[in-house]
Amino acid sequence: MNIFRKIEEERGMVAKIYSDFSEFPQSVEAHFPLNKALMLSEDAPLPRAERELLAYVTSEQNKNVYCGTHHKKAYENYEKGMDQNRVSVLRKLAVELTLRPALSAGLKDEFLAVGFTEAEWQHAVNIVSYFNFTNRLAFAMDMKLEDGFEKSCN
């Protein structure tokens, strides 16, 4: 099956983060499954709200309007009832790993001290790193928000 048709069937639309790479579909064939594993998997270590928070804060730190708007909207869909101690540490990880990556290793103890598991730490590190990558894709392709982008925020 064509990767773009698969994305549309699964997500309701093909976001520009995929469609803008139509001339290099091999990259999308690798990118989409990674996004699903990190952000959409129901059995991933972090709950969806925390994943979206990491994506949003990372994009915000990079000043990436495209990814930031998508994931802020998704975060708003899931944020109810979040533990504020966890939120604070997640935000700190997103900021540090994005802006001062060499200093981020020291955050693991703090992360674990508020009750996160090793699996959640690894998941969070992957998400922030992934969004630093994805933000750069969006910048390089000068991506603008799609009409109806909200459909992909669930």
Buried (B, 14 or more C-beta within 10 A) or exposed (E): EEBBEBBBEEBBBBBBBBBBBEEEEEEBEEBBEEBBEBBBBEEBBBBBBBBBBBBBBBBBBBEBBBBBBBBBBBBEBBBEEBBEEBBEBBBBBBBBBBEEEEEBEEBBEEBBEEEBEEEBBBBBBBBBBBBBEBBEBBBEBEBEEBEEBBEBBE
